[in-house]
């Protein structure tokens, strides 16, 4: 007589030790789990709601300046060190972990226009309204020692911006012209001019380190190569750009902040049209800084808000504001990709989370796993109307809300007028100009 028995391999279900997790056989066949997607959707919806509940981005306020904060600089090797310069010529060095000022020095007469830390992190440079470039030691002077700069260079005109080379002992300044300086010499090794009376910002490319770009007062952005004797090319826009920042991960891309309330991301090889126009601010954009991953950037505006944009997206994913914060003049993204620092008119530096609902501190492995899982679920269902509505919703101050509404109405009126003019003109007489091409006047090589 045949007896049929179930035969199972004990290795599949017996634990090796009593500390092991019980092995549970799972069949992943989707036909056996008809409600899996419904459960996942509910989880994604709940985690999106919880994200908005726990979105508390503001961390700390660093106060101590006696005038508006005009510029900031990140330390190249220390995450907890920040330098800030104010409109009364004072420079402060901050310890971000303790939220306190560790050193104050009177660097210049008048505004501190720019500051940058040397690539090795041992010293930093400042420029001011008193036509001087000063190099300072990063360590505070010893007991009884005077606070003296390591080196002082007296220029012929006021300097408005400053940046340091990523590897060499070379830095660039801008004012009435763009000058390249060697640290050992008191006169510039090269000067670039292109019929412009003044420049507002200059930036070295962090990837292709010989390239640099500057924003000029004639509404142009000029590109240079240090190995060449003349500028490479420039793009003239409809309104003036205030600052720019290179993408640290993509050598040819940079984003500039403009007076027409927008930011523009360009590929330096194709300057005839920007890759993306980033619109959301309701006043002039004063500063921009990229995250170290190169995927996002943060912008500071005259409309008293700080916004975070994905680099390929036309609208911001996040907006930060407080009742007390006035016009935001400078902004920085920390080198560990977790924090944002903003300096504003009312003498304060504010520390924000880059991800508003992120839990700070050490996470347990299970917490990490749960947050990664919910993040993936949110990505999976991000285009569902309910989830998209909750994730996108932001509370705005009343004046910004009304101004953005007004701007939308004005833009729509302009579009309608263009359509009507085109409709009543000879075919081809009024060409269709895309939003990207509208803002570029010409490219000069």
C-alpha positions in Angstrom: 0.0 0.0 0.0 1.3 3.4 -1.0 1.2 6.1 1.7 1.7 9.7 0.4 3.4 11.9 2.9 4.5 15.6 3.0 8.2 15.8 2.8 9.8 19.1 4.0 13.4 20.0 4.4 14.0 21.1 8.0 16.6 23.7 6.9 13.8 25.8 5.4 12.0 26.3 8.7 14.1 25.3 11.6 16.2 28.1 13.3 19.9 27.5 13.8 19.9 29.1 17.2 17.1 30.3 19.5 18.2 34.0 18.8 17.4 33.7 15.1 14.1 35.1 13.7 11.4 32.5 13.0 11.4 31.7 9.3 8.0 32.3 7.7 7.4 30.9 4.2 6.1 33.7 2.0 4.6 33.4 -1.4 5.1 36.6 -3.3 2.7 35.8 -6.1 0.7 39.0 -6.6 -2.5 37.1 -7.3 -2.5 35.9 -3.7 -2.2 39.4 -2.3 -5.0 41.3 -4.1 -5.1 44.2 -1.5 -1.4 44.9 -1.4 -1.6 48.1 -3.6 -4.5 49.4 -1.5 -2.5 48.9 1.7 0.6 50.6 0.2 -1.5 53.5 -1.0 -2.9 54.1 2.4 0.6 53.9 4.0 1.9 56.4 1.4 -1.0 58.7 2.1 -0.4 58.5 5.9 3.3 59.0 5.7 2.7 62.1 3.4 0.3 63.5 6.0 2.8 62.8 8.8 5.5 64.5 6.8 3.5 67.7 6.8 2.6 67.3 10.5 6.2 67.0 11.5 7.6 69.6 9.0 9.4 71.8 11.5 12.4 73.1 9.5 13.6 76.0 11.7 16.4 74.9 14.1 18.2 77.9 15.5 18.9 81.6 15.2 22.4 82.9 15.5 22.3 86.5 16.7 25.2 88.8 17.5 25.7 91.0 14.5 24.9 94.7 14.9 24.1 95.3 11.2 22.6 93.2 8.4 24.4 90.0 7.4 25.8 90.7 3.9 27.8 87.5 3.1 28.7 84.1 4.5 31.4 81.5 3.9 31.5 77.7 4.6 34.6 76.2 6.1 36.2 73.8 3.6 37.0 71.0 6.1 35.0 71.7 9.2 31.2 71.2 9.1 30.6 73.1 12.3 32.3 76.3 11.4 30.6 79.2 9.6 31.9 82.7 8.8 29.7 85.7 8.3 30.3 89.3 7.4 28.0 92.2 8.1 27.3 95.7 6.7 29.3 97.4 9.5 32.6 95.6 8.5 32.5 93.0 11.3 33.3 89.4 10.7 32.2 86.6 13.0 33.2 83.0 13.2 30.4 80.7 14.5 30.4 77.2 16.0 27.2 75.7 14.6 26.9 72.7 17.0 26.9 75.0 20.0 25.1 77.9 18.2 27.5 80.4 19.5 30.0 83.0 18.1 33.6 82.0 18.9 35.4 85.0 17.4 34.7 88.5 16.3 37.0 90.8 14.3 36.6 94.2 12.8 37.8 93.5 9.3 36.8 96.5 7.1 35.5 100.0 7.1 32.0 99.9 5.6 30.4 96.7 4.2 32.1 93.3 4.0 31.4 92.6 0.4 32.7 89.0 0.1 34.5 86.3 2.0 35.9 82.9 1.2 37.8 80.2 3.0 41.1 78.9 1.5 40.9 75.3 0.1 43.1 74.0 2.9 41.0 75.7 5.6 43.9 77.4 7.4 43.0 80.9 6.5 40.2 83.0 4.9 40.0 86.1 2.7 37.7 89.1 3.0 37.0 92.1 0.7 35.2 95.3 1.7 34.2 98.8 0.8 37.6 100.2 1.9 39.2 98.8 -1.3 41.2 96.2 0.6 41.7 92.4 0.4 42.7 90.9 3.7 43.8 87.4 4.6 43.2 86.2 8.1 44.3 83.2 10.1 41.5 80.7 10.8 42.6 80.1 14.4 41.9 82.9 16.9 45.0 84.8 18.2 46.6 83.6 21.4 46.2 85.4 24.8 47.5 88.9 24.6 48.0 88.9 20.8 46.5 91.5 18.6 44.0 90.5 15.9 46.0 91.3 12.8 45.5 90.1 9.2 48.2 87.9 7.6 48.3 90.0 4.5 46.6 93.1 3.2 46.3 94.2 -0.4 45.1 97.7 -1.2 43.2 97.9 -4.5 42.5 100.8 -6.8 38.7 100.4 -6.7 36.0 98.9 -4.4 35.7 95.1 -4.6 32.2 93.6 -4.8 32.9 89.8 -4.8 35.6 87.2 -4.1 36.2 83.5 -4.7 39.1 81.1 -4.3 40.5 78.4 -6.6 39.7 74.9 -5.6 43.3 73.6 -5.6 45.9 76.4 -6.3 47.0 79.5 -4.3 44.9 81.7 -6.6 41.8 83.8 -6.0 39.6 86.0 -8.0 37.9 89.4 -7.2 35.4 91.5 -9.0 34.6 95.2 -9.0 35.2 97.4 -12.0 36.9 94.4 -13.6 37.6 90.7 -12.8 41.1 90.2 -11.4 43.0 87.0 -10.8 45.4 87.2 -7.9 48.3 85.1 -6.8 48.5 84.9 -3.0 52.2 85.8 -3.0 51.8 88.9 -5.1 50.3 92.3 -4.3 49.1 93.0 -7.9 46.8 90.9 -10.0 48.4 88.4 -12.4 45.5 88.9 -14.9 42.6 91.2 -15.4 39.5 90.7 -17.6 37.3 93.5 -18.9 34.6 93.5 -21.5 33.3 97.1 -21.7 31.4 96.8 -18.5 31.5 99.3 -15.6 31.0 96.9 -12.7 30.6 93.2 -11.7 28.5 91.9 -8.8 29.7 88.3 -8.3 32.5 86.0 -9.5 32.6 82.2 -9.0 35.2 79.5 -9.8 34.0 76.3 -11.3 34.5 73.5 -8.7 34.9 70.8 -11.3 36.7 72.4 -14.3 38.8 74.5 -11.9 40.3 76.8 -14.5 36.8 78.2 -15.5 35.1 81.1 -13.8 31.9 83.1 -14.4 30.8 86.6 -13.3 27.6 88.6 -13.2 27.9 92.1 -14.7 25.9 95.3 -14.4 25.0 95.4 -18.1 22.6 92.4 -17.5 25.2 89.9 -18.8 26.8 86.8 -17.4 30.5 86.5 -18.6 32.5 83.2 -18.8 36.3 83.1 -18.5 39.1 80.6 -18.8 42.2 81.4 -16.7 44.4 80.0 -19.4 43.1 82.5 -21.9 43.9 86.2 -22.2 40.4 87.3 -23.0 36.9 86.3 -21.8 35.3 83.3 -23.5 31.7 84.5 -24.1 28.8 86.2 -22.4 25.0 86.0 -22.5 23.0 89.2 -22.1 19.6 88.8 -20.4 16.6 91.1 -20.2 17.3 91.9 -16.5 20.4 91.9 -14.3 21.7 88.8 -12.5 22.7 89.2 -8.9 24.8 86.1 -8.2 25.4 82.7 -9.7 26.5 79.2 -8.5 28.1 76.3 -10.4 26.7 72.8 -10.0 29.3 70.9 -8.0 28.5 67.6 -9.9 28.0 68.7 -13.5 30.9 70.7 -14.8 29.1 72.9 -17.4 25.9 73.8 -15.5 25.3 76.9 -13.4 22.3 78.7 -12.0 22.0 82.4 -11.7 19.6 84.5 -9.6 17.9 87.3 -11.4 16.2 90.6 -10.7 13.1 89.5 -12.6 12.1 87.1 -9.7 13.4 84.0 -11.5 16.4 81.8 -11.5 17.9 80.4 -14.7 19.9 77.2 -15.1 22.3 77.3 -18.0 24.6 74.9 -19.8 27.7 77.0 -20.5 28.0 75.3 -24.0 24.6 76.5 -25.1 23.9 79.9 -23.7 21.3 80.9 -26.3 18.5 79.5 -24.0 18.5 78.4 -20.4 17.9 74.7 -19.6 15.3 75.6 -16.9 13.5 78.7 -15.7 12.8 78.4 -12.0 9.8 80.6 -11.0 8.1 81.0 -7.6 9.7 84.1 -5.9 7.7 87.3 -5.9 10.6 89.7 -5.7 14.3 89.9 -6.8 16.4 86.8 -6.1 19.5 87.8 -4.2 21.6 84.6 -3.7 21.7 81.0 -4.7 23.8 78.0 -3.5 23.9 74.4 -4.7 23.6 71.3 -2.4 26.7 69.1 -2.4 24.8 66.4 -4.4 24.1 68.9 -7.2 20.5 67.8 -7.4 19.0 70.8 -5.7 19.8 74.4 -4.9 18.5 77.0 -2.4 17.7 80.6 -3.2 17.3 83.7 -1.0 15.0 86.5 -2.1 14.0 90.1 -1.3 10.5 88.8 -0.7 11.7 87.5 2.8 11.6 83.8 1.9 14.1 81.0 1.3 13.1 78.4 -1.4 14.5 75.0 -2.3 14.4 74.0 -6.0 15.2 70.6 -7.7 17.6 71.5 -10.5 15.4 70.3 -13.3 12.1 71.6 -11.9 10.5 74.9 -12.6 8.9 75.3 -9.2 10.2 75.0 -5.7 9.6 72.0 -3.5 9.9 73.9 -0.3 9.6 77.5 1.0 10.8 78.7 4.4 9.7 82.0 6.1 9.3 83.4 9.6 7.5 86.5 10.8 10.7 88.1 11.9 12.8 87.3 8.9 13.3 90.3 6.6 15.0 90.5 3.2 17.2 87.4 2.9 20.6 88.5 1.5 22.8 85.4 1.5 22.2 81.7 1.8 24.4 78.6 2.1 23.8 74.8 1.9 25.9 72.9 4.4 28.5 70.4 3.1 26.8 67.4 4.7 23.6 68.1 2.7 21.5 68.3 5.8 21.2 72.0 6.7 20.6 75.4 5.1 21.9 78.7 6.5 20.3 82.1 5.7 21.6 85.5 6.5 19.1 88.4 6.5 18.6 92.1 6.9 17.6 92.0 10.5 21.1 90.9 11.7 20.3 87.2 12.2 21.6 84.0 10.7 19.1 81.2 10.7 19.7 77.5 10.6 17.1 75.3 8.8 16.8 71.6 7.9 17.2 70.9 4.2 14.5 68.3 4.6 11.7 69.8 6.7 10.3 66.7 8.2 13.6 64.8 8.7 14.2 63.4 12.1 17.6 64.6 13.4 20.0 62.6 15.6 21.0 58.9 15.5 18.3 56.7 14.0 17.8 53.1 15.0 18.1 50.6 12.2 14.3 49.9 12.3 13.6 53.7 12.1 15.9 54.0 9.1 14.3 51.1 7.4 10.8 52.4 8.0 11.7 55.9 6.7 13.3 54.4 3.6 10.3 52.3 2.9 7.8 55.2 3.4 10.0 57.3 1.1 9.8 54.7 -1.6 6.1 54.4 -1.2 5.7 58.2 -1.5 7.8 58.1 -4.7 5.6 55.3 -6.1 2.3 57.1 -5.5 3.6 60.7 -5.9 1.3 61.5 -8.9 -1.9 60.4 -7.2 -4.0 63.5 -6.8 -4.6 63.2 -3.0 -1.0 62.6 -2.2 0.3 65.3 -4.6 -2.1 67.8 -3.2 -1.0 67.2 0.4 2.7 67.0 -0.5 2.6 70.3 -2.5 0.6 72.3 0.0 2.5 75.1 1.7 1.3 77.9 3.9 2.5 81.3 2.6 2.4 84.7 4.3 -0.7 86.6 3.0 1.3 89.3 1.1 3.3 86.7 -0.8 0.2 84.6 -1.6 -1.6 87.6 -3.0 1.5 88.8 -5.0 2.0 85.4 -6.6 -1.7 85.3 -7.5 -1.3 88.8 -9.1 1.8 87.7 -11.0 -0.1 84.6 -12.3 -2.9 86.9 -13.5 -0.5 89.3 -15.2 1.3 86.4 -17.0 -1.9 85.0 -18.2 -3.0 88.4 -19.5 0.3 88.7 -21.4 -0.2 85.3 -22.9 -3.8 86.1 -24.0 -2.7 89.3 -25.6 0.1 87.5 -27.5 -2.4 84.9 -28.7 -4.9 87.6 -29.9 -2.2 89.5 -31.7 -1.0 86.3 -33.4 -4.6 85.4 -34.3 -5.2 88.8 -36.0 -1.8 89.0 -37.8 -0.5 87.6 -41.1 0.5 83.9 -40.6 4.2 83.8 -39.5 4.4 87.6 -38.8 4.3 87.1 -35.0 6.5 84.1 -34.1 5.9 81.9 -31.1 8.7 82.6 -28.6 9.1 80.0 -25.8 9.3 81.0 -22.1 13.0 80.0 -22.0 14.0 82.2 -25.0 12.1 85.3 -23.9 14.7 86.2 -21.2 17.8 86.0 -23.4 18.7 89.0 -25.5 21.8 87.8 -27.2 25.0 85.7 -26.8 28.3 87.5 -27.6 31.4 85.4 -28.3 
